[in-house]
Each structure stands twice: as structure tokens, then as C-alpha cells.
């Protein structure tokens, strides 16, 4: 019997080779995108849905009685109503660890842009400012060394650990922040408030949950040094974006570099986009999307699909 598999938003994987998903006895349909209005039409009749960011809430799940498995093309599964899926007997699997080198690399690409101002200096050369300089070098913005600075890592899973290793390679001191409100500080951790107060760089790697939503807010930002830098490659909802915009505009934080925002794609009047903040860098949720990482993701999707078909699901949420 042929299993009907539908990838709802295949364009999120750009030009990645999807051939590993073409398994025997599988009919694979690829849709570049699927809107909420298109979901019923695209997903109808499928036993397996693959989704990166298309929301599968309780209403959608109830309208798809043939659905037996949801393969999430990401690690975060907050776009799936897991309670409704479990009640309907639907297996939910995600992918894990595929971006373990890509995301930490982006953390330092963003951080080095803040400290070394590569793009600004490149633009100055293009604008002939160097050619008109009275000396061999052109001093425009101060360059900061990472060696000797303290990076606080908030969220110490695979990505937080890999980022910490890179920080140490740069000669940085690494603090691992304890969970906020924790009654006990685990060995090797630093209390949440103390870790933020000591940070020269704060790098976020925790999942978005009820307890971490807007964890970085006006109050917690006030603990940080005015010369500190904030990096977020995790989830946009971890930050109160209005409070961050205010802190950057008023010099209470030296800079921030974000690969994620609370709304994606963001509206043009997003509080971090419609202000001209020279100490802010925003990239469009691409930290995970190295060519190699996306191919690893597809490999895991194929493994998850094959395991489900063999009635031995893996990476089950």
C-alpha cells in the first residue's frame, strides 16, 4: 500500500536535495508553501505530513482523519498541538542536532560583525574613504577583542555547549546561566541574575516556553552592563522587543544581533525594524540554514519517515 506523504512548506529548505524522501511505497507531494486557507486542500488524504513552520493546531488535526504522522522539519515543535495529536493517535517526530555547527558559527558571525564592524569598513572602502585617507589605515569605529571578555550562555543544550566551546577558543570566559528562579544553583552554573550582570556577551540558546517568554525584558536588561552585547539565534519570543529597542536607542546596551524575531516574517513596522538602530543587526532566521545542515535535516526526515513506515518511530516528541 502506498503511503501519501505531503511536504507542506518545502521551499523552507531552498535548493536542498530532497531525493532521500522518495522512499519505496511512498507518494511524495511537495508544496513550496501552504497558507492556513490552503492547508485542508494540500493535506487532505495524506497519512504523513512534513511541516517546518505550517501550524497544525487542534482544528486542523481534527479535519484530517487520515493523518497518522507529523514529521517536523525542525527541532522546535510549538507549531503542532501535541495534545490534540496524541489524542488522535498521531505520531509526531522532529529533527535533532542537525545544526550543531551551523548555529554556533552564525553566533560568532553576528558577534564579530558587532565587534569588528566588517560591513561598515567594507562600505567605507567602497565609498572611497580609504582612498582619501591621510594615512595607511582608516579608523572609523573602535574594534573590540573577544579575548578576555565574558560570554554568558543561556540554555546549555547542544547549541549552547558548541557556542561555549567556540567562545573558549576565542579566549573568552564562559558562564552558564542557571534557570531563572531556580532554588538551587547546579555545579558549574552561575545564578541567572549574576550571570547576566557579569556578561560582556549574552548568547541565547533556550527553547521558547511559557517560562522563557520575554525572559529578556526591561528588568533583566537593566542588570546588564551598558557595554554588553546580546546575541539571539534561538527564538524571537525570548525577548521583549520593545524593551530591547528602547535599551539600544538609549545606550543602555551597546549592541544586539538577532537571527530571530517574535513574528516571522516580521511586519514592516516591527519595533526593531522601523527604528534606525545602528547598534542592531538582524538576519532573517538563517542561522540553521547552512547547506550542510539542511541536507542533514533531510537525512533525518527520511530516517524518521522510514522508521514510521516500519512502525518503529524514532525522534518521537
C-alpha positions as CSV (number, residue, x, y, z in Angstrom):
1,X,0.0,0.0,0.0
2,X,1.3,3.4,-1.0
3,X,1.7,6.0,1.8
4,X,0.7,9.5,0.9
5,X,3.2,12.0,2.2
6,X,2.9,15.8,1.8
7,X,5.6,18.3,2.5
8,X,3.6,21.5,3.3
9,X,6.4,24.1,3.0
10,X,9.3,22.5,1.1
11,X,10.6,25.9,0.0
12,X,11.9,26.5,3.5
13,X,14.7,24.1,2.6
14,X,15.7,26.2,-0.5
15,X,17.6,24.1,-3.0
16,X,18.3,21.1,-0.7
17,X,18.3,17.7,-2.3
18,X,15.0,16.1,-1.2
19,X,15.6,12.8,-3.0
20,X,16.1,10.9,0.3
21,X,12.4,11.4,0.9
22,X,11.4,9.4,-2.2
23,X,11.1,6.0,-0.5
24,X,9.6,2.9,-1.9
25,X,5.8,2.7,-1.5
26,X,5.7,6.5,-0.8
27,X,3.9,9.0,-2.9
28,X,5.5,12.4,-2.1
29,X,3.8,15.7,-2.9
30,X,5.8,18.9,-2.4
31,X,4.2,22.3,-1.9
32,X,6.5,25.3,-1.7
33,X,4.2,27.0,0.9
34,X,0.9,26.3,2.5
35,X,-1.3,29.0,3.9
36,X,-3.9,28.4,6.6
37,X,-6.5,28.6,3.9
38,X,-4.7,26.1,1.7
39,X,-4.0,23.6,4.5
40,X,-7.1,21.4,4.1
41,X,-6.7,21.2,0.4
42,X,-3.0,20.4,0.5
43,X,-3.1,17.9,3.4
44,X,-6.3,16.1,2.5
45,X,-5.8,12.4,2.2
46,X,-2.2,12.4,3.5
47,X,-1.2,9.8,6.1
48,X,2.1,11.7,6.7
49,X,2.6,15.5,6.8
50,X,6.0,17.2,6.8
51,X,6.0,20.7,8.1
52,X,8.7,23.2,9.0
53,X,6.5,26.1,10.2
54,X,3.0,25.4,9.0
55,X,0.7,25.4,12.0
56,X,-1.1,22.1,12.8
57,X,-3.5,23.0,15.6
58,X,-6.3,21.0,17.1
59,X,-8.8,22.3,14.5
60,X,-6.5,21.3,11.6
61,X,-5.8,17.9,13.1
62,X,-9.5,17.2,13.6
63,X,-10.1,18.0,10.0
64,X,-7.6,15.4,8.8
65,X,-8.9,12.0,9.9
66,X,-6.4,10.0,7.7
67,X,-3.4,11.7,9.2
68,X,-1.1,9.3,11.2
69,X,2.2,11.0,11.4
70,X,3.6,14.5,11.5
71,X,7.3,14.9,10.7
72,X,8.5,18.3,11.9
73,X,11.4,19.7,9.7
74,X,12.8,21.5,12.7
75,X,13.7,20.8,16.3
76,X,11.0,23.2,17.8
77,X,7.5,21.7,17.7
78,X,5.5,24.6,19.0
79,X,3.5,24.8,15.7
80,X,1.9,21.4,16.5
81,X,-0.8,20.9,19.1
82,X,0.9,17.9,20.7
83,X,-2.1,17.2,23.0
84,X,-4.5,17.0,20.0
85,X,-2.1,14.9,18.1
86,X,-1.7,12.4,20.9
87,X,-5.4,12.2,21.4
88,X,-5.8,11.4,17.7
89,X,-3.1,8.7,17.8
90,X,-0.8,10.7,15.6
91,X,3.0,10.2,15.9
92,X,5.0,13.4,16.0
93,X,8.7,13.3,15.3
94,X,11.3,16.1,14.9
95,X,14.9,16.5,13.8
96,X,17.7,17.0,16.3
97,X,21.2,18.2,16.3
98,X,21.4,18.8,12.6
99,X,22.5,22.5,13.0
100,X,25.0,21.9,15.8
101,X,27.8,23.6,13.8
102,X,25.8,26.0,11.7
103,X,24.1,27.9,14.6
104,X,27.3,28.5,16.7
105,X,29.0,29.7,13.5
106,X,26.3,32.2,13.0
107,X,26.5,33.3,16.6
108,X,30.1,34.3,16.0
109,X,29.5,35.7,12.6
110,X,27.0,38.1,14.3
111,X,29.2,38.8,17.2
112,X,32.2,39.6,15.1
113,X,30.2,41.9,13.0
114,X,29.3,43.8,16.2
115,X,32.9,43.9,17.5
116,X,34.8,44.3,14.2
117,X,32.3,46.2,12.0
118,X,33.4,44.3,8.9
119,X,30.5,45.6,6.8
120,X,30.9,49.2,7.8
121,X,34.6,49.1,7.0
122,X,33.9,47.4,3.6
123,X,31.3,50.1,2.7
124,X,33.8,52.8,3.7
125,X,36.3,51.3,1.2
126,X,33.7,51.2,-1.5
127,X,32.8,54.8,-0.8
128,X,36.5,55.7,-1.4
129,X,37.0,56.9,2.2
130,X,40.2,54.8,2.5
131,X,41.5,56.1,-0.8
132,X,41.1,59.7,0.5
133,X,42.7,58.8,3.9
134,X,45.7,60.8,5.0
135,X,47.3,57.6,6.4
136,X,47.6,53.9,5.7
137,X,44.7,52.9,7.9
138,X,41.2,54.2,8.4
139,X,39.8,54.5,11.9
140,X,36.0,54.7,11.9
141,X,34.7,52.5,14.7
142,X,36.5,51.0,17.7
143,X,37.3,47.3,17.3
144,X,36.9,45.2,20.4
145,X,38.8,41.9,21.1
146,X,36.8,39.0,22.4
147,X,39.7,37.5,24.3
148,X,39.3,38.2,28.0
149,X,35.6,39.0,27.8
150,X,32.9,37.0,29.5
151,X,30.2,35.2,27.5
152,X,27.1,34.1,29.4
153,X,25.3,31.2,27.7
154,X,21.6,31.0,28.5
155,X,20.4,27.5,27.5
156,X,23.1,24.8,27.7
157,X,21.9,22.1,25.3
158,X,23.9,21.0,22.2
159,X,23.9,24.5,20.6
160,X,24.8,26.3,23.9
161,X,27.6,23.9,24.5
162,X,29.0,24.2,21.0
163,X,28.8,28.0,21.3
164,X,30.7,27.9,24.6
165,X,33.5,25.8,23.0
166,X,33.9,28.5,20.3
167,X,33.9,31.2,22.9
168,X,36.7,29.5,24.8
169,X,38.7,29.1,21.6
170,X,38.5,32.9,21.3
171,X,39.9,33.2,24.8
172,X,36.6,34.2,26.4
173,X,35.5,33.2,29.9
174,X,32.2,31.3,29.7
175,X,29.4,31.4,32.3
176,X,26.5,29.0,32.1
177,X,23.4,30.7,33.4
178,X,21.2,28.8,35.9
179,X,17.5,28.8,35.2
180,X,15.7,32.0,36.4
181,X,14.1,31.4,39.8
182,X,16.0,28.2,40.5
183,X,16.1,27.3,44.1
184,X,19.4,25.7,43.8
185,X,22.4,26.5,41.6
186,X,23.8,23.4,39.9
187,X,27.6,22.8,39.9
188,X,29.2,24.7,37.1
189,X,26.4,27.1,36.7
190,X,26.0,30.8,37.7
191,X,22.9,32.3,39.2
192,X,20.7,33.8,36.5
193,X,20.9,37.4,37.6
194,X,24.6,37.2,38.4
195,X,25.3,35.6,35.0
196,X,23.6,38.5,33.2
197,X,25.3,41.1,35.3
198,X,28.7,39.7,34.5
199,X,28.1,39.2,30.8
200,X,30.0,41.1,28.2
201,X,28.1,38.9,25.7
202,X,24.8,37.2,26.3
203,X,24.0,34.4,23.9
204,X,20.5,32.9,24.0
205,X,20.0,29.1,23.3
206,X,17.0,28.2,25.3
207,X,13.6,27.0,23.9
208,X,10.6,29.2,23.9
209,X,8.2,28.1,26.6
210,X,5.7,29.8,29.0
211,X,8.5,30.3,31.5
212,X,11.0,31.7,29.0
213,X,8.7,34.0,27.0
214,X,10.2,37.6,27.1
215,X,12.8,36.4,29.6
216,X,15.0,39.3,28.3
217,X,12.9,42.3,29.3
218,X,13.3,45.8,30.7
219,X,14.1,44.4,34.1
220,X,16.6,41.8,33.1
221,X,18.2,44.1,30.5
222,X,18.7,46.6,33.3
223,X,21.0,44.1,35.0
224,X,23.4,44.1,32.0
225,X,26.4,46.3,31.5
226,X,25.9,49.2,29.2
227,X,28.8,47.9,27.1
228,X,27.3,44.4,26.8
229,X,26.2,42.7,23.6
230,X,23.1,40.4,23.1
231,X,23.0,37.6,20.6
232,X,19.8,35.6,19.9
233,X,19.8,32.7,17.5
234,X,17.1,30.8,19.4
235,X,13.6,32.2,19.3
236,X,12.4,35.8,19.0
237,X,9.8,35.4,21.7
238,X,12.5,35.2,24.3
239,X,13.0,38.9,24.1
240,X,10.6,41.8,24.9
241,X,11.5,43.6,21.6
242,X,10.1,47.0,22.6
243,X,12.2,47.0,25.7
244,X,15.3,45.9,23.7
245,X,14.7,48.7,21.1
246,X,14.5,51.2,23.9
247,X,17.7,49.9,25.6
248,X,19.6,50.1,22.3
249,X,18.3,53.5,21.4
250,X,19.1,55.0,24.9
251,X,22.6,53.4,25.1
252,X,21.7,51.1,28.0
253,X,23.0,48.2,25.8
254,X,25.9,48.5,23.4
255,X,24.5,46.3,20.7
256,X,22.4,43.3,19.7
257,X,22.4,40.8,16.8
258,X,19.3,38.7,16.2
259,X,18.6,36.0,13.8
260,X,15.0,35.6,15.1
261,X,12.1,37.8,15.8
262,X,8.8,37.2,17.6
263,X,6.8,37.4,14.3
264,X,8.3,35.8,11.2
265,X,8.2,37.2,8.6
266,X,8.1,40.5,10.6
267,X,5.8,43.4,9.7
268,X,7.5,46.4,8.3
269,X,6.6,48.4,11.5
270,X,8.2,45.8,13.8
271,X,9.7,47.8,16.7
272,X,13.2,46.5,15.9
273,X,13.0,47.3,12.2
274,X,11.3,50.6,11.8
275,X,13.8,52.4,14.1
276,X,17.2,53.2,12.7
277,X,19.3,51.5,15.3
278,X,23.0,51.4,14.2
279,X,23.9,49.1,17.0
280,X,21.4,46.4,15.9
281,X,21.9,43.6,13.3
282,X,19.1,41.4,12.2
283,X,19.4,38.4,9.9
284,X,16.2,36.5,8.6
285,X,16.2,33.3,10.6
286,X,19.1,31.7,8.7
287,X,21.4,30.5,11.4
288,X,20.2,26.9,11.0
289,X,20.3,27.0,7.2
290,X,23.8,26.2,6.1
291,X,23.8,24.0,3.0
292,X,25.3,21.1,5.0
293,X,22.8,21.5,7.9
294,X,19.8,21.5,5.6
295,X,21.0,18.3,4.0
296,X,21.5,16.7,7.4
297,X,17.9,17.7,8.2
298,X,16.6,16.0,5.1
299,X,18.5,12.8,6.0
300,X,16.9,12.8,9.4
301,X,13.4,13.4,7.9
302,X,14.0,10.4,5.6
303,X,15.1,8.3,8.6
304,X,12.1,9.4,10.6
305,X,9.7,8.6,7.7
306,X,11.3,5.2,7.1
307,X,11.1,4.3,10.9
308,X,7.5,5.4,11.0
309,X,6.6,3.2,8.0
310,X,8.4,0.3,9.8
311,X,6.2,1.0,12.8
312,X,9.3,1.8,14.9
313,X,9.2,5.6,15.1
314,X,12.4,7.5,16.2
315,X,13.0,11.0,17.4
316,X,9.4,10.9,18.7
317,X,8.3,14.0,20.6
